[in-house]
Amino acid sequence: MPPLPPRPHPFSTGSSPTRTSWRSAGCSTPTPPTSPAGTSSTRPPPTWSIGRSTSRTSCRCWATGSGPTPPHDVWAPEVFDNGDGFTLQYTARDRVGGRQCIGAALASSPDGPFRPAGDGALVCPTEAGGAIDASSYTENGTRHLLWKSDGNCCRLDTWLHIQPVSWDGTRVTGEPVRLLRQDRGWEGGLVEAPTLVKRDGRYVLLYSAGDYRTAAYATGWAIADTLTGPYVKGDEPLLTTTSFSGVIGGPGGQDVVTGPGGRDRILFHGRGADPSRRALYVADLGFADGCPVVRGSKTLHEAELARVHRATVREAKDAWGDRAVGHIDEADSFVEFRVYAASSGPHTLTVRYGNGSLDAAGAPAAATHGLTVNGAAAGAVDYPYTGWDAWQPREVPVELHEGWNTLRLSKGERYAELDAVQVA
C-alpha cells in the first residue's frame, strides 16, 4: 500500500437492518496489540452500498443486493489511490452464477460515493467457487490484483492468485497465476485474505487461514525471490491466539501500511475481551532478512539451533522439535540466541525450560540462568522445579533495540535445560 495520507482511512465491512456498507473514519494514534485501535469518528462515517449510492442502472446489477433486500454477502473492501481518484474493490454475490465474486467501483474521494465500474464482476471464476478478498500490489508501473478462489464454499481447494490489472484496477489485463493453497494442518482447510509486500529484496505474502469465527483463525506468511513464486511458507504462522497469549483471539484479515518515517505496521482484526465482536488492532512490523516479525506476537527460537557453548544438544521427550540443550554445567557454558525486534523498547522473553535439580538434602530445588542482552548483564532467570523433560515457560522482561539482538543464557545456580525461547 502507499504511505498513509494525512488522515488515514481504514475501511471495514459493517451491516445494518437496511444495508451493508463500508465505513471509513480517521485513525487515532496506533495502539499496541493488547487494545483495539481507535476507529471512531465524531462525524457520521461515509458509506458505499450496492444499489444505495447509485441507481440500479449505474450498478449494472451483476451483484445481488441491489434491490430492497439487505445485501449481507458484501465484504472485504480494498481501496487505493489510482492517480485520478480512488478505486474500491469489493466482494459481492454474483447474480448469475450465485458465487461470491470481486467487483470494482470508482470515486473522486476516499470518502465516496463509490460507483461501480464496468458491466460485470472484475473476477468471477464460478467453476473454482468464485473469488473473494481483493488486494492490490504495484511494481514497475504495473498493478496486480491478489485474490482467493473461494473453493471452500464447495469442497474445492482454496488458491491465492496474482493477476495483472489496469492501473485503476477496474479491468484484468492478463491471466491469473496460482501462488499457494491450503496444505498445513493449522490452516484449517482454507487460505484467504492475501497481502503482498517486498522487503529486503524478497516478496513476502501474508495470508489468513481457518475459520474466522473461531480462535483458530490465524495469519501465515510465505516468501519468494520472484513475484509469481514459488512461495515457501514459514515454519510457523505469524499471528495466532497463542502467539498473543490469548489476549487477542483469531488474528487475521491483515494489511500492511507504511507510516511516517517509513515504519511498517500491520493492521488486523481479532477478538479481545468481548469475543462476540472483532476489533481493529495495529502493531509494529519488521522483516528479519525478509521474514516478518510482529511486535507483541511470540517468535520462536529453538535452543538447539542457537549458538551452544560448552553444553550438549540432546534428543528430549516432549521438547519442541524433539531436541533440547542440556549439560549447561560449566562456568563458561551458555546458549546464545540471535533475535529480531520490529521496534525498540520493552519486550517479553519466554524461556521454555526443564529443571530437575535437587538440593543437598535431595529435595526439589529451583535453578537459575544468568541473562545478558546485547552483551550487558540483565539479571537472572529463575526456574522453579519441574522435573527433567517436563517443560514449562518462564517469562521475563527484556529491553531490545530495533533490529537484531543477542540474548545469552549462561550457567547459574544448579542445573536447568533449555528447549526454546520466544520473544514478543
C-alpha positions in Angstrom: 0.0 0.0 0.0 1.1 3.6 -0.5 2.2 5.7 2.5 -0.5 6.8 4.9 -2.2 10.1 3.9 -2.5 12.9 6.5 -5.9 11.4 7.6 -5.8 7.6 7.2 -9.0 5.9 6.0 -9.4 2.4 7.4 -12.3 0.6 5.7 -14.3 -2.2 7.2 -17.4 -4.2 6.4 -20.5 -3.5 8.6 -24.2 -4.3 8.4 -27.5 -2.8 9.5 -31.1 -3.8 9.0 -31.2 -1.9 5.7 -27.8 -2.1 4.1 -24.3 -3.5 4.0 -21.7 -0.8 3.6 -18.1 0.2 4.1 -17.2 2.7 6.7 -14.2 5.0 6.9 -13.0 7.2 9.8 -9.9 9.0 10.9 -7.4 6.8 12.8 -6.2 7.6 16.3 -2.6 7.1 17.3 -1.6 3.5 16.7 -2.0 1.4 19.8 -0.3 -1.8 21.0 -1.9 -5.1 20.0 -3.3 -5.6 23.6 -6.0 -3.0 22.9 -8.1 -2.1 19.9 -7.0 0.7 17.6 -9.4 3.6 17.6 -11.5 4.0 14.5 -14.4 6.1 15.8 -15.2 9.5 14.3 -17.2 12.5 15.6 -18.9 12.8 12.2 -21.1 10.2 10.5 -18.9 7.7 8.6 -19.2 7.9 4.8 -20.7 4.7 3.3 -20.9 2.9 0.0 -23.6 0.4 -0.6 -24.7 -1.8 -3.5 -27.7 -0.1 -5.1 -27.8 2.5 -2.4 -25.4 5.3 -3.5 -26.2 4.8 -7.2 -29.2 4.0 -9.4 -30.0 0.4 -10.4 -28.9 1.3 -13.9 -25.4 2.6 -12.9 -24.9 -0.5 -10.7 -25.4 -2.8 -13.8 -26.9 -5.3 -11.3 -24.2 -8.0 -11.7 -24.4 -8.4 -7.9 -27.4 -9.4 -5.8 -28.5 -6.9 -3.1 -29.2 -4.0 -5.4 -32.9 -4.2 -4.5 -34.7 -3.8 -1.2 -33.2 -7.0 0.3 -30.3 -6.3 2.6 -27.1 -7.4 0.9 -25.4 -9.5 3.6 -22.9 -11.0 1.2 -20.8 -7.8 0.6 -17.4 -7.6 2.3 -13.6 -7.2 2.0 -13.1 -3.7 0.7 -9.7 -2.8 -0.8 -9.3 0.9 -1.5 -6.3 2.7 -3.2 -5.4 6.0 -4.9 -5.4 5.3 -8.7 -3.9 8.7 -9.6 -7.2 10.2 -11.0 -9.3 9.3 -7.9 -9.9 6.2 -5.8 -10.7 2.6 -6.5 -12.7 0.3 -4.3 -12.5 -3.4 -5.0 -15.1 -5.5 -3.1 -16.6 -8.9 -2.8 -20.3 -9.5 -3.6 -22.6 -12.3 -4.7 -22.9 -12.7 -8.5 -26.5 -12.7 -9.6 -26.0 -15.2 -12.4 -23.6 -17.8 -11.0 -24.6 -17.4 -7.4 -20.9 -17.3 -6.2 -19.0 -14.6 -4.3 -17.0 -12.5 -6.9 -14.9 -9.4 -7.0 -16.2 -6.1 -8.4 -14.7 -2.6 -8.7 -16.0 0.9 -8.1 -14.6 4.4 -8.5 -14.8 7.7 -6.6 -13.1 11.1 -6.6 -12.5 10.9 -2.8 -11.8 8.1 -0.4 -15.0 9.3 1.4 -17.0 8.3 -1.7 -19.6 7.9 -3.0 -18.1 5.0 -5.0 -19.9 4.0 -8.2 -19.5 0.5 -9.7 -17.3 0.3 -12.8 -18.0 -2.0 -15.8 -20.9 -4.2 -16.7 -20.0 -7.2 -14.6 -17.7 -8.6 -12.0 -13.9 -8.0 -12.2 -13.0 -11.6 -11.3 -15.6 -14.3 -11.1 -14.3 -17.9 -11.6 -17.6 -19.7 -10.9 -16.1 -23.1 -11.6 -13.5 -22.6 -8.8 -16.1 -21.4 -6.3 -15.9 -17.7 -7.0 -13.3 -15.1 -5.9 -13.0 -13.0 -2.8 -10.6 -10.9 -0.8 -9.1 -8.5 -3.3 -5.7 -6.9 -2.5 -3.6 -4.6 -4.6 0.2 -4.7 -5.3 2.2 -2.4 -7.7 5.6 -2.9 -9.2 7.4 -1.3 -12.1 4.3 0.7 -13.2 2.0 -2.4 -13.2 -0.8 -3.0 -10.8 -1.6 -6.6 -9.7 -4.7 -8.0 -8.1 -4.3 -10.7 -5.5 -7.4 -12.8 -4.7 -8.6 -16.0 -3.3 -10.6 -18.7 -5.2 -13.4 -19.4 -2.7 -13.3 -23.2 -3.1 -14.2 -23.9 0.5 -17.7 -23.0 -0.5 -18.0 -26.2 -2.5 -15.3 -28.7 -1.3 -12.6 -27.4 -3.6 -9.1 -26.2 -2.8 -8.6 -22.5 -2.0 -5.8 -20.9 -4.0 -4.3 -17.4 -3.7 -3.7 -15.8 -7.1 -2.0 -12.8 -8.5 -3.3 -11.2 -11.8 -2.3 -8.1 -13.7 -5.0 -5.4 -13.9 -5.3 -1.9 -15.3 -3.8 0.9 -13.2 -7.2 1.9 -11.9 -7.9 -1.7 -11.0 -11.2 -2.0 -13.0 -10.0 -4.4 -15.8 -7.9 -7.5 -15.8 -5.1 -7.4 -18.4 -3.6 -10.9 -18.0 -4.2 -14.4 -16.7 -4.1 -15.2 -13.0 -1.2 -17.2 -11.5 -1.6 -19.5 -8.6 0.7 -18.7 -5.6 -0.2 -21.1 -2.8 -3.1 -23.2 -1.4 -4.0 -24.7 2.0 -1.6 -27.6 2.9 -0.8 -27.1 6.6 -2.8 -28.5 9.5 -3.1 -25.2 11.3 -4.7 -23.6 8.2 -8.0 -25.4 8.9 -8.7 -26.3 5.3 -8.5 -22.8 3.7 -6.4 -19.8 3.0 -7.6 -16.3 2.2 -7.0 -12.6 2.5 -3.7 -12.2 0.7 -1.4 -9.2 1.3 1.9 -8.8 -0.7 4.9 -6.6 0.1 8.5 -6.6 -1.0 11.2 -6.2 1.7 14.9 -6.9 1.8 14.7 -8.0 -1.8 12.2 -10.7 -1.2 8.5 -11.0 -1.8 6.5 -11.6 1.4 3.0 -12.9 1.1 0.8 -12.7 4.2 -2.4 -14.5 4.4 -5.2 -15.6 6.8 -6.3 -19.2 7.3 -9.0 -21.2 9.1 -12.5 -20.2 10.3 -12.7 -16.5 11.1 -15.5 -17.2 13.6 -13.1 -19.1 15.9 -10.0 -18.6 17.9 -8.2 -20.9 15.4 -8.2 -18.2 12.8 -4.6 -17.1 12.2 -2.2 -15.3 9.9 0.5 -17.1 7.9 3.4 -16.0 5.6 5.4 -17.2 2.7 8.4 -15.7 0.8 9.7 -15.9 -2.8 12.5 -14.4 -4.8 10.2 -13.6 -7.8 6.8 -12.0 -8.0 5.0 -15.2 -9.1 6.9 -17.6 -6.9 7.4 -20.3 -6.0 6.4 -19.1 -2.5 7.8 -21.0 0.5 5.7 -20.9 3.7 7.1 -20.1 7.1 7.6 -23.0 9.6 5.1 -21.4 12.0 2.2 -18.9 11.5 2.9 -15.2 12.1 -0.2 -14.3 14.3 -2.2 -16.8 16.4 -4.3 -16.7 19.5 -1.5 -18.5 21.3 1.2 -16.1 20.0 -0.7 -13.3 21.6 -1.0 -15.4 24.8 -4.8 -15.4 24.4 -5.1 -11.6 24.7 -6.2 -11.4 21.0 -8.3 -14.3 19.6 -8.3 -15.3 15.9 -6.0 -12.6 14.5 -6.4 -12.3 10.7 -7.6 -10.2 7.8 -4.2 -8.4 7.9 -2.9 -5.5 5.8 0.4 -3.6 5.9 0.7 0.2 5.9 3.8 2.4 5.9 3.6 5.4 8.2 5.8 8.4 8.9 9.5 7.7 8.9 8.9 4.6 6.7 7.9 2.4 9.6 5.8 -0.6 8.6 2.8 -1.6 10.7 0.4 -4.5 10.4 -3.3 -4.0 10.9 -5.5 -6.9 11.5 -8.8 -7.9 13.2 -9.2 -10.1 16.2 -11.4 -10.7 19.3 -10.5 -9.2 22.6 -12.3 -9.1 26.0 -15.6 -9.3 24.2 -15.4 -12.4 22.0 -18.7 -11.5 20.2 -17.1 -8.7 18.2 -14.0 -8.3 16.1 -11.9 -5.1 16.7 -9.1 -3.5 14.7 -5.5 -3.9 16.0 -2.2 -2.4 14.9 1.3 -3.5 15.7 4.9 -2.7 14.6 6.1 -4.9 11.8 9.7 -5.7 10.9 11.5 -8.0 8.5 14.4 -10.2 9.6 16.2 -11.0 6.3 12.8 -10.7 4.6 10.9 -12.8 7.2 8.1 -10.9 9.0 8.3 -10.2 12.8 5.4 -8.6 14.6 5.9 -6.9 18.0 3.7 -8.5 20.6 3.4 -11.8 18.8 5.7 -14.5 20.0 8.5 -15.5 17.7 10.0 -19.0 18.3 13.8 -19.7 18.6 14.8 -23.3 19.2 17.7 -23.8 21.6 19.3 -26.5 19.5 19.6 -24.1 16.6 21.2 -21.3 18.7 24.9 -20.9 19.5 25.7 -23.6 22.0 29.0 -23.3 24.0 30.2 -26.0 26.4 26.7 -27.6 26.5 25.0 -30.5 24.7 22.2 -30.8 22.3 20.2 -34.0 23.0 17.0 -35.7 22.0 14.4 -34.8 24.5 10.9 -36.1 25.2 8.1 -33.6 24.7 10.5 -30.9 23.6 9.6 -28.7 20.6 11.5 -30.2 17.6 12.3 -33.2 19.8 15.6 -31.8 20.9 16.8 -29.6 23.7 20.1 -28.3 25.2 21.4 -29.8 28.4 24.6 -30.0 30.4 24.8 -26.3 30.7 27.0 -27.1 33.7 30.4 -25.4 33.3 31.2 -21.9 34.5 31.5 -20.7 30.9 28.6 -22.7 29.4 25.9 -20.7 27.6 23.3 -20.8 24.9 23.1 -17.6 22.7 20.1 -16.6 20.7 20.0 -14.0 17.9 16.6 -12.4 17.8 14.9 -9.7 15.8 12.8 -6.9 17.2 10.4 -4.9 15.0 10.9 -1.8 17.2 12.8 -0.7 20.2 11.5 -0.9 23.7 10.3 -3.4 26.3 9.6 -7.0 25.1 8.8 -10.2 26.8 11.2 -13.2 26.7 9.6 -16.5 27.4 12.0 -19.3 28.2 10.8 -22.9 27.9 12.9 -24.9 30.4 13.2 -28.1 32.4 14.6 -28.2 35.9 15.2 -31.5 37.8 17.7 -30.1 40.3 17.8 -31.4 43.8 19.3 -29.7 46.9 21.9 -31.2 49.3 19.1 -33.0 51.1 17.7 -34.5 47.9 14.6 -32.2 47.8 13.4 -30.5 44.6 15.2 -27.1 44.2 15.0 -24.0 42.0 17.7 -23.2 39.4 18.8 -20.1 37.5 20.5 -19.0 34.4 22.3 -15.7 34.0 20.9 -13.4 31.3 22.7 -11.0 29.1 21.1 -8.8 26.5 23.4 -7.4 23.7 26.4 -8.1 25.9 25.1 -6.3 29.0 24.1 -8.2 32.2 20.3 -8.3 32.6 19.9 -10.3 35.8 18.9 -13.9 36.2 16.1 -16.1 35.0 14.6 -18.2 37.9 13.4 -21.7 37.2 11.1 -23.4 39.7 11.4 -27.2 39.8 9.7 -29.1 37.1 11.5 -32.4 36.8 13.5 -33.4 33.7 11.7 -33.3 30.4 8.8 -31.6 32.0 9.0 -28.3 30.0 7.4 -25.2 31.4 7.5 -21.5 30.4 9.1 -18.7 32.3 8.6 -15.0 31.3 11.0 -12.2 32.0 11.0 -8.6 30.6 13.8 -7.5 28.4 14.8 -4.3 26.6 15.6 -4.7 22.9 16.6 -2.3 20.2 15.1 -2.3 16.7 16.7 -4.9 14.5 19.0 -7.8 15.6 19.7 -8.5 19.3 21.7 -11.1 21.2 20.3 -12.9 24.2 22.6 -15.2 26.2 21.5 -17.7 28.9 24.5 -18.9 30.9 25.3 -21.3 33.8 23.7 -20.1 37.1 22.6 -21.8 40.3 22.1 -25.6 40.0 21.0 -27.1 36.6 18.4 -26.3 34.0 17.9 -27.4 30.4 16.6 -25.2 27.5 14.0 -26.2 24.9 13.4 -22.8 23.3 12.8 -19.1 23.8 10.1 -16.9 22.4 10.2 -13.1 22.0 7.2 -10.9 21.9 
